[in-house]
């Protein structure tokens, strides 16, 4: 248990981390010793309980993560738990063959419970249930999870060049700094390492399933030989005692294996999102109440088919209809609040102060269509505002000017995906994006084209394609540089700032620069302005430099 807990729970302190390393090493050594040292039945019960508990814990952690990298120790943990189950198989085999003649509790109460209570004491039923569990684990879950891990590892490795180029493009555009770029590169490397490790770790689980079948049949044959030839039991008594114990041992081993294989499948199929699997599942299923109503109607119709039990189908149909009703009712207040907020915000203010504000002219202004409002709404995960802040910081670092705040407003006269950039009230750039799509650009390394809507990249006029989000990995694998809509707008704004930097340096901006410099170098500013140069002359010099 120490090995499992130390591998799954990260230590917040260095001392705790050091103790965790010691516990992990001791746990692995203990697992290896279980294979060679005879264990009493009570200790076997404890270790089997640890195996079941660790499997349930791993499954719960897997369903709580929002990204595979949040459970990056899972491949190593998969190896440790597989080794734990195999060592317990060896230890339980020793107990069963040594003391099987003593009765059902010879190998501990846990194996006895699984052999008698779970399958009703019938070893034929137990063997069938055991084989079914092994086949489910080996053919369905483990094979599927291994295939997903294999494909994910290949696509992750193939998409690394495109992702690296996308990070470099964001870094060059000033959308991220060097620290953020380094973190993104490290995340890409960790993702590739994780899926590569999962591809190999899935083979451990498949081997464990095969070993479980072989060990079970060895126990049955060995128990019959020992019981009849050495212990003097009849063939029927030996078959009953040893087979029940062997089936119980197989079930108590295969059930945790099945649980951990399910956790592996959840981890490798879980797409990165801001929500865990349970929250995302409830949110996405409840988002379509009409589909749930249709499912309830189909269930009710099936319940009316002659010969089928009506009560179970109609009861389930009622539950589904109730959930659909609650989902539909939960959406109504959100719509009403949105309308009320819009009306409140759109009510005009006719006070003199508000009218005077209409005369103010923004240095930089961005008008967006209705469909792009979500990009600037932080409540809807829009990050365009944070990207604009990064653009202003990058301009201050590269150009030495303070870019004024960009005023963003919506314009219902524009198309939903259109936008315009203004400098002092004059439109200097415009563009249009395709909503809910990604922009794929060919950096010259594309091996095969992908399907998409042909377009032109708005900032530099390069040929590009609009592709759907589901084709992102495919396009990156083909060699395209893929960016999202906020990156397209931010890149265009960055290029406008660079090409019109001289227009952004007005008299007020020059005065602010001089005031800032005067706090650190007051004598230099006093000697320059207005003794040698006027404020307008300094402005002209700075504009010529830009």
Secondary structure as UniProt FT lines:
FT   HELIX           2..8
FT   HELIX           14..34
FT   TURN            35..36
FT   HELIX           41..64
FT   HELIX           68..71
FT   TURN            72..73
FT   HELIX           74..99
FT   HELIX           100..102
FT   TURN            104..107
FT   HELIX           109..113
FT   HELIX           114..118
FT   TURN            119..121
FT   HELIX           123..135
FT   HELIX           136..142
FT   HELIX           143..172
FT   TURN            173..174
FT   HELIX           178..225
FT   HELIX           226..230
FT   HELIX           235..269
FT   HELIX           277..286
FT   HELIX           289..303
FT   TURN            306..307
FT   HELIX           310..346
FT   HELIX           352..357
FT   TURN            358..359
FT   STRAND          364..368
FT   HELIX           370..376
FT   HELIX           378..380
FT   HELIX           384..398
FT   STRAND          406..410
FT   TURN            412..413
FT   TURN            416..417
FT   STRAND          418..423
FT   TURN            424..425
FT   STRAND          426..432
FT   TURN            435..436
FT   STRAND          438..442
FT   STRAND          453..456
FT   TURN            458..460
FT   STRAND          463..467
FT   HELIX           469..471
FT   HELIX           472..478
FT   STRAND          480..483
FT   HELIX           485..499
FT   HELIX           501..504
FT   HELIX           507..520
FT   HELIX           522..528
FT   TURN            529..532
FT   HELIX           535..545
//
